[in-house]
Amino acid sequence: ERGSSVYASFVGNELCFLLVVSGFFAAVCPVIGPTDTYGPL
C-alpha cells in the first residue's frame, strides 16, 4: 500500500536523523561531560 511505503520512508528518515543526532552527541559528549549523562544517546 501507498500509506505503508510513506510510513517506511518516514521511519527511514527518522532513523537517519537519529543516527546523525547520536553521532553529534558522540562527538560532543566527551567535550562537555560524561556520555552516560545523556542515557541511550
Summary of the structure (lengths in Angstrom):
residues: 41
radius of gyration: 14.5
end to end distance: 33.2
largest distance: 45.8
contacts: 73
relative contact order: 0.11
helix: 85%
strand: 0%
